[in-house]
Amino acid sequence: MIGIYGGTFDPVHYGHLRTGLEVSDIFALQELRFLPCAQPAHRAEPEVSRAARLQMLQLAIANYPQFSCDTRELERTGPSYMLDTLVSIRAEIAATPLILFIGTDAFNALTSWYRWQALFEYAHIVVMTRPNFKADPLTDFYRERQVDDWQSLKSCTSGKIYFQNVTQLDISATFIRQTIAEQKSARFLLPESVINYIQVNKLYQA
């Protein structure tokens, strides 16, 4: 199975990386692809450039062979629609099961995504749950696709939804950007290689 983990990664931090490591192990993934979003469909493109966010992500995952960086959304123009991305990936991986990992907040907003129901034609969706974030009640559409055993995701290429608890690290990119803008240390929130890149390139300054 191949996993997809999207986000702006502005900047990437240990919350992202720890979650990625856990789901890679739990679901015995062949590969977990971090997918930096160029322009979120529901808000403006991040102030930090696409190239800088990509470079920080590449630095953060450099020592983890099970992780890779998928740049297709950065290379497209216009808003980054996940459906377009999954269609593109599916064309490349044929019948390999594909999992899209999303957080509870993203799941609660999923019905606002572009052609959201069609996502299930190309991938399974695993909702990464945390103690302080509650998923909305399931509709019939979700209940028909929900499975209670992750192993069943291996038996078909797409179409299922599964809920998986992951470790909660109370770290946010917003807090990191604010911390750096206030000239405070961001150590132990994100990798040293990323901190060094931010300092050298004077990112997130007030």
N, C-alpha and C positions, 0 to 999 in steps of 0.2 A: 504493500500500500504506500501511496505517496500522500504527504500532507501539505496543505497550503495554509500559511499564517500571514494574513495581511495587516497593514497598518501604515500610518505615516512615518513611524519610527523617528520622531522629531524631538529628542534623539532616542535611539534604541537604548534600553536600560536592562537591569537585571530582572525586572519583572517579566519582560518579554523573553529573555533568555532562559530563565528558570522554567517558565511555562512551556517553552519549546522543548526543553530537555525532558520534562516529565511526559508530555504527550508522545514524544518520539519513543520513549521507553515503553509506556503503557500500551501503545498501539503497534509496537514492533515495526515502525515505519522503515521502509527502504530509504526514505529521504524526507526531510522537512524543508520546504522551500519558504523562506521569508520573502514576502511580496510587498515591497514598498509601493505605496499608493502615490501617484503623481498629483492628482487633483481630486480630493473627495467630492462626491456628487452633491453633498448637502452643505458644503462650506468652502471657503476660499482655500486656495493652495497655500501650504505652509510658507512662512517667510524665508526660512532657510532653503537654499536651492535643492533641487532634486539630486544634483551631483554630490553635494555635501552629505545629504541624508544617506545616500547609497554608500559613500565612502565610510561613514561611521558604522553602518551595518556590516560592511565587509570586514572592517577591522574587528568588530565585536565577535563575529562567528569564525574568524580565520583559523582557530585551533580546534574546531568542532567539525570533523569530517561528515557527520550525519546532517549537518546544516548546509544549505546553499541559498543563494540569493537569486531570485527570479526578477528580471528587470523589465518585463514586457509592458507593465503599466507605465513605467517611467518613459518608455520609448513611444507611447501613443500620445496623440494630442487630444484635448478635450477632457471631460470628466472621466474618471476611472470607474467603469461599471464592472462589477465582479462577474456578471454573466458573460461578458465578452472575454474576460480572462479565462474562465472555466471552459468555454467553447474552444478557445485556442489551445489550452493545455490538453483537453480531451483528444483533440486531433493529433497530438504528438504521442500520447501514452497508450492509445488504443484501449484495450479492455482492462487495464490496471485499475483497481479500486482507488478512488481519489477522495480525500477527506478535506473539507474546508473547516478550519477551526475558527470559531468566533467566541467572543465573550458574551456574558449574559446581557450586558447593555446593548450590544449589537443585535442579539437575538430578539430582544424586546422591540427593536426598531426595524426588524427584518422586513415587515410588510410594506415599509416605505422604500425599499430598495427597488431598483429597476428590474421589472419582470421577475420578482423574487421567487415565485413558484417554479419557474423554469430552472432555477439553480439546482434543484433536485434531479433534473434530467442528466446532469453532468457530474455531480459529486454527492457524497454523503455530507451531512453537516453535523459536526460535534460541537456542542455548546459547552464551553469551559466555565464551570460554575464555581463561585466563591461564596463564603459564608455571608458576607454583607451585601450580596447582590441577589435579588430574588427574581426568578424568571416569571413572566406573565403566565396566566393559565393557558393550557394548551387548547388550541382549536381542534376541530375534527380533522382538518388538513394535517396537522402535526401528529395527532394521535394515531392516524392511519399509517404513519411512517416511522413512529417511534419504536426503537428496539431496546431491550434491557440487557443484552449481551453484546459487547463490542465485537466479539468474534464473528458475529453475523454480518458485519460490515465487509468481511473478506469474501463473502459468498456472491456478491454482486458489485457492479462497478459504481453504483450511485443510488440515490433515492431514499436513504434512511436518515433518521435523526437520532442522536444519542447524547445523553448528558453525562459529563465527566467532571468530578471534583478535581481541582488543582490547588496547589499551595498558594495561599494569598500572601503576596509581598506588597505592602502598602506603599508602592512607588508609582509616581505618575510623571509623564513627560512634562506636564504643565508645572508641577512642583520643581522639577529639575531646571527648567528654563528660568523660573522665578529665582531659584537659589543662585544660579550663575549670574543673573542680572543684578542681584544684590551683592555680588562679589563674595559669596560664601562658598565653602567647599562642597563639591558634589561627590566626593569620594565615598565609595562603598554603595553608591546608587547605580553606577554604571561602570563598565570596564575602564581601566586606566588608559588603554589605547584610545578610547573614545574621548576621555577627558583631555588627553594631550592634543588630540585633533581639534577639539573645541577651543582650547587655549591658543594654539598656534594660529588658528584661522579667525579668532576673535568672534566666535558665534554666540548668540543669545546675550550680547551685551545690552546694558540698559540704554 
